[in-house]
Amino acid sequence: MTLFDLSNISSDRYVTVIVDCIGIDDLLTYRIPEDVELQVGDILSVPLGSRQVGAIALQIADTSQIDDPETEIKEISAVVSSGIFPKTYWELLTRTADYYRTPVMQTVKTALPPKLLDQSHYRIKIKQLDSPMVNLVATKSAQMVWHFLQEHKGNSKGLSRRYIQQKLGRYTGAGLRELQKLDLIETVLELPNRPQPKYEDIVVLIKVPDHEITARQTEVLTILQHQGGECSKTQLCKLAKTSTSVIQNLENKGYVVISKRESLRLGGKSHTVIRDRPKALTPDQDLALQSILKAIANNNPSHFLLHGVTGSGKTEVYLQAIATVLEAGKSALVLVPEIGLTPQLTDRFRARFGDAKVNVYHSQLSDGERFDTWRLMLTGESQVVIGTRSAVFAPLSNLGLIVMDEEHDNSFKQDQPQPCYHARTVAQWRSQLEQVPLVMGSATPSAELVFAQKQQELIYLELPNRIGNRAMPPIDIVDMRDEFKAGNYSILSRKLQGAIAEMLEAKQQGILFIHRRGYSTFVSCRSCGYVAECPHCDVSLSYHDPISPTAHQPKSAHLRCHYCNYTQIQPKSCPQCNSPYFKYFGSGTQKVEQELTKLFPNIRLIRFDSDTTRNKDQHRLLIDQFRAGTADLLVGTQMLTKGLDIPQVTLVGVVSADGLLNFSDYRAGERAAQTLLQVAGRAGRGEEDGKVIMQTYTPEHPAIQAVQRYRLEEFMQTELEMREALRYPPKGQMVLIHLSSENAQTVENSANELAEYLRQLENDWDILGATPATIAKVANRYRWQILLKFMPDVLPNVPNLEELRMLVNSKSVRVAIDVDPLTIL
């Protein structure tokens, strides 16, 4: 769509908008009042029927596209927010919506912070009490509403329709309609309940201390000088251990000025960091940096794959490239896969560039923090924004560089809600639209980027060695079948137990990786075989032990569903046969933690999984505790594999590599190899050599063999050849259509009918299904899916989400579409 801004024309002006209203995806036209300045991308409030809704301005013109002269074109009600979307930004959103087959409004909502486009509430107020039209109020309904509004005329905000309805019941609708026709009342927009700016007192030094003030006051001013002559009043009171009255006296005497300043609630900055300087680069780092700097200088939208082994200094390359961008007055966007990785990377950037230049944006920030950070991006000031996948839509108008760290990680793919976008794909589009380079870094590149390198669609930069030429830690593979034959029934092999003992004796630290949280995968009765299952999902309940209870975890042994979070107390006897004997199958982080405590009574442990990191900033707290040496061993899930750089870690143990391999998914091998290599890379980053011990029942698996020999490239080439032969991504493309309903028969019928319709379209695609999903029931909803497999040029023929909903035509069946799914379970 070509966007025209003809806002300077003085005659009637019209705006074409998309409205925030379920079921309405057509463009609507409104008149722009003469006294309103408007531009493309502004967020508006517009009348739709009898209510006010949010809208976004798409096109501004001096003529209307509505041909019928009898059609009344309403005026917009208010401009909620102005100048948000530059032209390229809107093109990015429309391309995302089109590619992922999702309505534009849903894509826009994904890009905006919480509550900015929430449906606006409206209030009803009396326009003028002394209007002669009052005499024309004839019906009982209108008279009742008019008198009720008069009784509440002191309420400057007006009354909500719901409140009037509660008080007057059936008279409300007809009464309001008559009063509106008589122009006696008006509907006033009440903006969404957005977080409001927060202000604090700032103390500014304007006169140096002299003999006319007390020693205590001199001390306060000296501390203020050390803070650069400016400090918040609250912080100055803490630093100087003084009261606000002392500071107020200093203002009265003319030594300081106290003024109000807006305080931005920016997440992740409560942690103090030491200032850091650029480090000397290795020849490989310098070669990579120069290539990136050349693209920055030429505004070249080149796509780089920075392939560096773990500990090779990829982050330092990012930092020095971004320094050049900031010097040019531009901004940089840094995408990371996990919230848990954000604090560590943020600290590195804050130490290099200072607090003022670095902002964080992710879902665990409060609404206020997200709104403030988002607003700060609109200022045009040069800055670094670090965030998870949704930050790819950060409204930076002067972007100079995009960095995607750990590009291979699945967390960059959105599962729900729609659109199911991949941040890497969107970042590639944004790079092209804004003419800026994109640097994608990884020690274990994704199949998509390995394929793109093969097709010469990106620039390959390699960091083959660790900083200081430290050796990669050797990886020992332990065959757990041999352990069982030797009479060792522990979940920890003899070799791993010995390595932990040596680590403790040497007062070093280690990491133990287990792919599951909880205690056991499922619990079974030894007498009758009964397995406790979730009543809402088609899965067994996982056993959680109360060894380290949290606010989200009861203090008693319990069973929990990891899909819908249903929880029940572990029964003392079997509900089916009353037997008291249970068998706990599988191992989770809790079980490993308990086993370690039995084997090493004095060991200090920290468990690092989603159960222990639910609270805000808990990721940072636990990692800081471990880095400070308060624990010997960090036991955790895949959160451990991403970006942890702790030099004192010399041992990494993988409790069960098989848990990553045994998935009925064509990506299982790639995913397992990447995860295992990433976790292995946490060892030996300091002065001491590291070692890795991996336990498995299938040491002959190609992924395990590739990991042990650090030969991921050869393994990926074999994977690509297999996928190419089967038209799997990245050579081919897939779309997964999900259907769910509380009624099993309804969703089965809908899925089969939709699959049959798609077959009749005779497109060049393979249709697999309809079939029940691998987990056929989640949260009381039965799930079916249809998989489309085709070459990339066929994607535009795939029905979009709205078309699929029309084809299914059932309010009880939910439909979702996932373009380029990363899992087909």
Salt bridges, closest charged atoms under 4 A:
ASP12 OD2 - ARG31 NH1 3.26
ASP20 OD1 - LYS109 NZ 2.94
ASP98 OD1 - ARG101 NH1 3.58
ASP183 OD1 - LYS127 NZ 2.65
GLU190 OE2 - ARG123 NH2 3.32
ASP201 OD2 - LYS233 NZ 3.37
ASP201 OD1 - LYS260 NZ 3.23
ASP210 OD2 - LYS207 NZ 3.92
GLU219 OE1 - ARG216 NH1 3.15
GLU230 OE2 - ARG261 NH1 2.56
GLU262 OE2 - ARG375 NH2 2.54
ASP276 OD1 - LYS279 NZ 3.01
ASP276 OD2 - ARG352 NE 2.52
GLU316 OE1 - ARG348 NH2 3.94
GLU316 OE1 - ARG352 NH2 2.89
GLU338 OE2 - LYS642 NZ 2.80
ASP347 OD2 - HIS271 NE2 3.79
ASP347 OD1 - ARG350 NH1 3.33
ASP347 OD2 - ARG620 NH1 2.69
ASP355 OD1 - ARG350 NE 2.58
ASP367 OD2 - LYS115 NZ 3.90
GLU369 OE1 - LYS616 NZ 2.67
ASP372 OD2 - ARG265 NE 2.72
ASP372 OD1 - ARG375 NH2 3.14
GLU406 OE1 - HIS408 ND1 3.91
GLU407 OE1 - ARG424 NH1 2.90
ASP409 OD2 - LYS642 NZ 3.11
GLU434 OE2 - ARG430 NE 2.83
GLU448 OE1 - ARG424 NH2 3.72
GLU448 OE2 - ARG667 NH2 2.80
ASP476 OD2 - LYS495 NZ 3.93
ASP479 OD2 - ARG481 NH2 2.93
GLU483 OE2 - ARG494 NH2 3.15
GLU502 OE1 - LYS691 NZ 3.26
GLU593 OE1 - ARG607 NE 2.92
ASP609 OD2 - ARG607 NH1 2.98
ASP611 OD1 - ARG517 NH1 2.85
ASP611 OD2 - HIS544 ND1 3.53
ASP611 OD1 - ARG560 NH1 2.84
ASP611 OD1 - ARG614 NH2 3.32
ASP624 OD2 - HIS271 NE2 3.42
ASP632 OD1 - ARG604 NH2 2.89
ASP645 OD1 - ARG685 NH1 3.48
ASP665 OD2 - ARG671 NH1 3.90
GLU670 OE1 - ARG667 NH1 3.78
GLU670 OE1 - ARG723 NH2 2.67
GLU687 OE2 - ARG470 NH2 3.98
GLU700 OE1 - ARG481 NH2 3.51
GLU713 OE2 - HIS307 NE2 3.71
GLU714 OE2 - ARG711 NH2 2.21
GLU719 OE1 - ARG723 NH2 3.32
ASP766 OD2 - ARG727 NH2 3.31
ASP766 OD2 - LYS789 NZ 3.90
GLU802 OE2 - ARG805 NH1 2.85
ASP818 OD1 - LYS413 NZ 2.53
